[in-house]
């Protein structure tokens, strides 16, 4: 089955795997030895992600290589093999769709699925590096540590709430909605960038259905609450500022907070029931 991508991508499919490269960068990446079976000349990256990131260095540009890795307990048995070889190419399609809607997400220069064994694939995408940016996760860590931030935390919370509102307004669900997957780049219009679109999706309803909004927000809330349990420094007003920009309508916002609180209470009861008896 052919890979459906715009003509701006050079695409090849071989028994060993598939590769897509932006035509403007094809010769440069091939010149570095990059191909379906060959990794090319890579350098370690100073950026952090799930696993160790690597980079291609082109004249005046840096490209970041992100290999797909499993999370949770599954990674102990299988950290980087997947059954679906189309996932990195779907990420290209999602990235292009978001950019057309006015969102900022790094341009995906290349994507590859590389066969390993009979059924498994190693997957990766190569993106433009966003220079001068820091992840919201890092900035949140600075806030919790009481260290100085390059931007007022109130501004970050407001911008993030507005971005998630706009994402949900166009029916987009980020599969891993948490601060590490968003970059803050100061001095630019629309300072937040969206990262790691793997397994994200556009739903058919506009705006996103209420149930899906709450589910997606709960993923973010759970991440924040876990961090707060270790180093409580976010104030009630910080949560309120995010929510006010996510949901401007006061009554709808109160209902949203109530639904998130209900999920939290259900999870807490479940964990207590699963705890070992003394």
Beta strands, then each sheet from edge to edge (+ up, - down):
strand 1: 9-14
strand 2: 17-22
strand 3: 43-48
strand 4: 52-58
strand 5: 61-67
strand 6: 108-116
strand 7: 120-128
strand 8: 134-135
strand 9: 172-173
strand 10: 182-184
strand 11: 192-194
strand 12: 201-202
sheet 1: 1+ 2- 6+ 7- 5+ 4- 3+
sheet 2: 8+ 10- 11+
sheet 3: 9+ 12-
end
